[in-house]
Amino acid sequence: MAAAAIKTSQTTPATLPPSVFTLSPTAQLEALYTIIRDKTTSRGDFIFYSDRIIRLLVEEGLNHLPVVPKTVETPTGSKYEGVRFEGRICGVSILRAGEAMEAGLREVCRSVRIGKILIQRDEETALPKFFYSKLPEDIASRYVLLLDPMLATGGSAMKAVDILKDHGVPEERIIFINLMASPEGLKTFCTKFPAIRVITGWIDQYLNEKAWIIPGLGDFGERRYCE
């Protein structure tokens, strides 16, 4: 018997910028998000189930990398006309929450280079403030998977992209991956950087007056790293 259709909080894809791609809103994905949204979910379960979503997101992000034809010979002696990825990649996490996504990238890309950018909110101006970055020296020649689990206002992500561009990375070589996004943040981010592809697991309803994603899941970093 076919699975029953489910109602979700996912924004209708037709309302999204053309550079935004979401995971298919299946019943399994809805169940995973239900677990990590639940405030009673233990830290261990939050880590386990958010890691499952991160793995799906990384795989989807890799689908957007360019490929070129490649012919191989199989053990049967036959030729197979396949493809291989073109160019090299690296991951860049926006600290601290973005570090949680590094393991998912390493699980599917062995020996991948990882960079880090530390951006925090300035309490006086409420604007994102850059503190630190450590990036591969050849990052300008790589495709970059930018990792941050939550896209609320988009301020930190846009600051991170500015830093990547300052290091010579073209917008079209950046793929931004996040677990959850607000419609407002997506619009702001994609308006400023229309050439960057955004891979998100779920688009929630709105930002409230405190700039929290609603219904959201709370502070991702606090729930992942603090007991």
Secondary structure, 3 states (H helix, E strand, C coil): CCCCCCCCCCCCHHHCCCCEEECCCCHHHHHHHHHHHCCCCCHHHHHHHHHHHHHHHHHHHHCCCCEEEEEEECCCCCEEEEEEECCCEEEEEEECHHHHHHHHHHHHCCCCEEEEEEEEECCCCCCEEEEEEECCCCHHHCEEEEECCEECCCHHHHHHHHHHHHCCCCHHHEEEEEEEECHHHHHHHHHHCCCCEEEEEEECCEECCCCCEECCCCCHHHHHHCC
